Amino acid sequence: MDLRVILVPYDGSHFSENALEYAVYLAKAIFLGDPKKRIIKIVMLHVVQEIPIAKTLLDKMKIGRKIKKSSLDEHADGVYQETTNLMQKDMDEKKERYKHIDGIKLESLILYGDPANQIVDYSNNNRVDLIVMGSNGLQGLAKFKGLGSVSRKVSEAVSHPMTIIR
């Protein structure tokens, strides 16, 4: 297997931190063993989940607070922008931490939508040789110890090799 691109779904949880560390370790080991010394790209992919708001709830909010749809949209956009900025800052810190390691190139990407679907779509539409992902993410921390719903859905939907890290 010619490993050149590792996808690491990243949400800042302990599990995704472990997955990133594992991917860096693996990439470094592969680079050191490669006589051609080809750089391995690690793509940290964060997906901002869109939160659906029920129409009845919106209607109640509009009536009770006289909130216009445009102000709700602006508020939602502000929340998404703040989330994006915080995650980008976190991923930039990770890139800074690992930039001195020979043989790896870290990139970060933020997408919006359903995390499992976006991870699967990205891996299918881009050259990805391996997915390294945490067993649970931020949403899964409150659940039982086992596979989280996102890692389970991704593992069932992709044809790429995948490593799930605890």
C-alpha positions in Angstrom: 0.0 0.0 0.0 1.4 3.4 -1.0 0.4 5.6 1.8 0.5 9.3 0.9 -2.6 10.9 2.4 -4.1 10.3 5.9 -7.5 11.8 6.7 -8.0 12.6 10.4 -11.6 13.7 11.3 -10.9 16.2 14.1 -13.3 17.7 16.6 -11.0 18.6 19.4 -12.1 15.7 21.6 -9.6 13.5 23.5 -10.3 10.7 21.0 -9.6 12.9 17.9 -6.4 14.2 19.6 -5.2 10.6 20.0 -6.1 9.9 16.4 -4.0 12.9 15.2 -1.1 11.9 17.3 -1.3 8.3 16.0 -1.5 9.6 12.4 1.6 11.8 12.9 3.5 8.9 14.5 2.5 6.6 11.7 3.4 9.1 9.0 6.8 9.8 10.6 7.6 6.1 10.8 6.6 5.5 7.1 8.7 8.5 6.0 11.8 7.3 7.9 11.4 3.9 6.2 10.9 5.2 2.7 14.1 5.3 0.7 12.5 8.0 -1.5 11.5 10.1 1.5 8.2 11.1 0.1 6.2 13.6 2.2 2.9 12.2 3.8 0.0 14.6 3.9 -2.3 14.5 7.0 -5.6 16.3 6.5 -7.4 17.3 9.7 -11.0 17.6 8.7 -13.5 19.2 11.0 -17.2 19.2 10.2 -19.4 21.9 11.8 -22.7 20.1 12.2 -25.7 22.1 11.2 -28.4 22.1 13.9 -31.9 21.8 12.5 -34.4 23.9 14.4 -38.0 22.7 14.2 -40.4 25.0 12.4 -42.8 25.1 15.4 -39.9 26.2 17.7 -39.1 29.0 15.2 -42.7 30.0 15.1 -42.9 30.2 18.9 -39.7 32.2 19.0 -40.9 34.7 16.4 -44.2 35.2 18.2 -42.8 35.3 21.7 -39.9 37.5 21.1 -40.9 39.1 17.8 -37.6 37.9 16.3 -37.3 38.3 12.5 -36.1 35.4 10.4 -33.2 37.5 9.3 -32.0 38.1 12.9 -32.3 34.3 13.5 -30.2 33.7 10.4 -27.6 36.3 11.5 -27.5 34.7 15.0 -27.0 31.2 13.5 -24.3 32.6 11.1 -22.6 34.2 14.1 -22.6 30.9 16.0 -21.2 29.0 13.0 -18.5 31.6 12.4 -17.4 31.5 16.1 -17.3 27.7 16.0 -15.3 27.8 12.8 -12.8 30.4 14.2 -12.3 28.4 17.4 -11.7 25.2 15.5 -9.4 26.8 13.0 -7.3 28.2 15.8 -7.1 24.8 17.4 -6.1 23.1 14.2 -3.5 25.9 13.5 -2.0 25.2 16.9 -1.7 21.5 16.0 0.0 22.3 12.7 2.4 24.5 14.6 3.1 21.8 17.1 3.9 19.2 14.4 5.5 21.4 11.7 9.1 20.5 12.8 8.6 16.8 12.1 10.3 15.7 8.9 8.2 13.8 6.4 4.7 15.2 7.2 2.6 18.0 5.9 -0.4 18.9 8.0 -3.4 20.6 6.3 -6.7 21.6 7.9 -10.2 21.8 6.4 -13.6 22.8 7.8 -16.8 21.7 6.2 -20.4 22.1 7.2 -23.1 19.4 7.4 -23.6 16.0 8.7 -20.1 14.8 10.1 -20.4 11.2 8.9 -21.6 12.1 5.4 -19.0 14.8 4.9 -16.2 12.6 6.1 -17.3 9.8 3.7 -17.8 12.3 0.8 -14.4 13.9 1.3 -12.6 10.5 1.5 -14.5 9.3 -1.7 -13.9 12.5 -3.7 -10.2 13.1 -2.7 -7.2 10.9 -2.7 -7.3 9.4 0.8 -5.2 6.3 1.5 -6.1 5.9 5.2 -8.6 7.3 7.6 -7.5 7.5 11.3 -10.4 8.5 13.5 -11.3 8.6 17.2 -13.7 6.0 18.4 -15.9 8.8 19.9 -16.1 12.5 19.4 -17.5 15.3 21.4 -21.0 14.0 20.9 -20.0 10.5 21.9 -18.4 11.3 25.2 -21.7 11.1 27.0 -22.6 7.7 25.4 -21.5 4.3 26.4 -17.9 3.3 25.8 -17.7 1.8 22.3 -17.9 3.2 18.8 -19.6 6.5 18.4 -22.2 7.0 15.8 -20.0 9.0 13.5 -17.1 6.5 13.5 -19.5 3.6 13.1 -21.3 5.2 10.1 -18.0 6.1 8.5 -16.5 2.7 9.0 -19.6 1.1 7.4 -19.6 3.5 4.4 -16.0 3.8 3.2 -13.9 1.4 1.3 -10.6 2.9 2.3 -8.5 1.3 5.1 -9.5 2.8 8.4 -8.0 2.8 11.9 -10.1 3.7 14.9 -8.3 5.0 17.9 -9.4 5.2 21.5 
